[in-house]
Amino acid sequence: MQFRAESLGLAGQVTTIVRELIHERLGLFYDAGHSDQLADRLAPLVVARGFDSFLDYYYLLKYSADADEWGRVMDALAVQETYFWREIDQIRAVVDCIVPRLTDDLRGRPLRIWSAPCATGEEPLTVAMVLEEGQWFARAPIEIIGSDGSRAAIETAALGRYGARAFRNLAPELRERYFTPVGDHWLVAPELKRRVTYDVVNLVAPDEVARHGNAPIVFCRNVFIYFSDRSIRRTLDTLAQLMPEPAYLCVGASESLLRMGSRFQLQEIGGAFIYVKNGREAQAAAPFAQIERV
């Protein structure tokens, strides 16, 4: 069924208040030039509620405590384009250079690695594969958490069922080792699947970030491109408060935090760029090249 968003009245002042409400609650920033995209994605939700205007839906979101409705908004707006082995050099640097250092001082605690947002699970499963290839699960207790703001994405990740596009960067031998073909899809092997647990987390909600923000390794890749500077600072401030020292924050190759004021320092580690909290201690432990304070 096709919905004509323009007939629901997302224009002028209504456009502004809807965009700002989504920006405030979810961190996602839509400038005026992308209002039509926002309207097209939200229109089915407006109609499903029986409303005939975006203004009515705005009031519902603004004044209702209906978390499920905000979940539907996140599902509608989330971008789930990802694949296995994406930006693999950074993951290898974490496993080869950072994991050995952190596992030397666990004191009985597991090493936690958080992938947020993880979309449909390809990134945390890639981390698990690289760790497995290095036999790290046999050498240290390691927990991997994958989270996303979209509950629909997390439900898909938990299924562990992937189509051919997800494997476009993964070596065939690794696909054969860690996945089983079923029809035109592939199912993740149970022994790999159990390495990752999943959660729904809004990155601009401090109470939700707090569930996993004490992880010393956080992958927060390819989400800040959808955030405003204000939203990025909100997320960084929360992570800076929660992450231990030393801690390591990985962002996407097209993302930079250099314009942000934060407690993370950009360093080159194992040939990849990673933001480090308490960089002096980390630098003393390994041959990291400090780049710039942010």
GIDATA-V583958 format. One record per residue. RES is the residue in one letter. OMEGA is omega in whole degrees, -180 to 180 (NA if undefined). NEAR is the number of other C-alpha atoms within 12 Angstrom. Layout:
# GIDATA-V583958
res = <RES	RES>
omega = <OMEGA	OMEGA>
near = <NEAR	NEAR>
This chain:
# GIDATA-V583958
res = <M	Q	F	R	A	E	S	L	G	L	A	G	Q	V	T	T	I	V	R	E	L	I	H	E	R	L	G	L	F	Y	D	A	G	H	S	D	Q	L	A	D	R	L	A	P	L	V	V	A	R	G	F	D	S	F	L	D	Y	Y	Y	L	L	K	Y	S	A	D	A	D	E	W	G	R	V	M	D	A	L	A	V	Q	E	T	Y	F	W	R	E	I	D	Q	I	R	A	V	V	D	C	I	V	P	R	L	T	D	D	L	R	G	R	P	L	R	I	W	S	A	P	C	A	T	G	E	E	P	L	T	V	A	M	V	L	E	E	G	Q	W	F	A	R	A	P	I	E	I	I	G	S	D	G	S	R	A	A	I	E	T	A	A	L	G	R	Y	G	A	R	A	F	R	N	L	A	P	E	L	R	E	R	Y	F	T	P	V	G	D	H	W	L	V	A	P	E	L	K	R	R	V	T	Y	D	V	V	N	L	V	A	P	D	E	V	A	R	H	G	N	A	P	I	V	F	C	R	N	V	F	I	Y	F	S	D	R	S	I	R	R	T	L	D	T	L	A	Q	L	M	P	E	P	A	Y	L	C	V	G	A	S	E	S	L	L	R	M	G	S	R	F	Q	L	Q	E	I	G	G	A	F	I	Y	V	K	N	G	R	E	A	Q	A	A	A	P	F	A	Q	I	E	R	V>
omega = <-179	178	177	-174	-176	-180	-179	169	174	-178	174	-175	179	177	-176	-175	177	179	-178	178	178	177	-178	-173	-173	-179	-177	-176	174	176	-175	-179	-180	180	180	177	178	-179	-179	-178	-177	-175	179	179	178	-179	-179	178	-180	179	176	176	174	180	177	-180	176	-179	176	-178	-175	-169	178	175	-176	-180	-180	180	176	175	178	176	180	178	-178	-174	-175	175	-172	179	178	-179	179	175	180	-180	-170	-178	180	178	178	178	178	-177	-175	-172	-173	-179	179	-179	-177	-179	177	-174	-178	180	176	180	176	172	-178	177	-176	175	-176	0	-177	-178	-176	168	-175	-177	180	177	175	176	180	179	-179	176	180	178	177	179	-177	-180	176	-174	-176	175	-177	176	177	177	173	179	176	176	-179	177	179	178	-179	177	176	178	-178	177	179	-177	-171	177	-173	-176	-180	-175	-172	179	-177	179	-179	-178	177	175	179	-177	-170	-179	179	180	175	-175	-180	178	179	178	179	-179	-177	-177	175	-178	-177	179	-174	170	-172	-180	174	-175	172	-172	175	175	-174	-179	177	177	-177	-180	-176	-173	177	177	179	176	179	170	179	-167	172	170	-177	176	178	-178	168	176	179	180	179	-180	178	180	180	-180	179	179	-180	178	-171	-175	-179	176	-3	177	-170	-177	-179	175	-176	-177	-180	-177	177	176	-174	180	-178	171	-179	-179	180	-176	-180	179	171	-177	178	179	179	179	-176	177	-173	171	-173	-174	-177	180	-180	-178	180	-175	-177	-177	179	177	-180	-177	-175	178	176	NA>
near = <7	10	18	22	26	23	20	28	27	34	24	16	16	24	32	25	25	37	37	27	26	34	30	25	27	40	32	35	32	28	21	21	14	19	29	24	22	34	38	26	28	41	37	28	34	33	24	17	19	15	21	23	30	40	29	24	34	35	19	25	32	23	14	14	12	14	19	18	25	30	28	27	36	35	30	27	33	34	23	28	19	32	27	37	30	29	28	30	25	37	43	31	29	38	35	27	29	38	39	24	26	32	27	17	16	18	11	11	16	23	34	36	45	44	48	47	44	51	41	41	47	46	44	48	51	43	46	41	37	31	34	25	19	20	18	24	26	11	17	25	24	34	32	38	40	46	42	45	42	37	34	30	37	36	24	26	36	34	24	35	31	31	25	21	18	31	29	18	20	27	18	16	12	24	29	16	21	29	31	25	19	15	11	12	19	23	30	36	26	18	19	32	31	23	32	37	31	39	34	35	34	39	42	34	24	24	16	23	35	23	26	36	37	28	36	41	45	47	41	40	35	29	38	34	23	26	28	26	24	23	30	36	26	29	38	36	27	28	42	35	23	27	32	27	24	32	41	48	47	46	34	31	23	15	23	28	34	22	17	25	20	27	32	39	37	35	33	29	35	23	19	30	33	45	46	42	35	28	33	23	19	31	27	14	19	22	18	27	24	26	20	23	21	25>
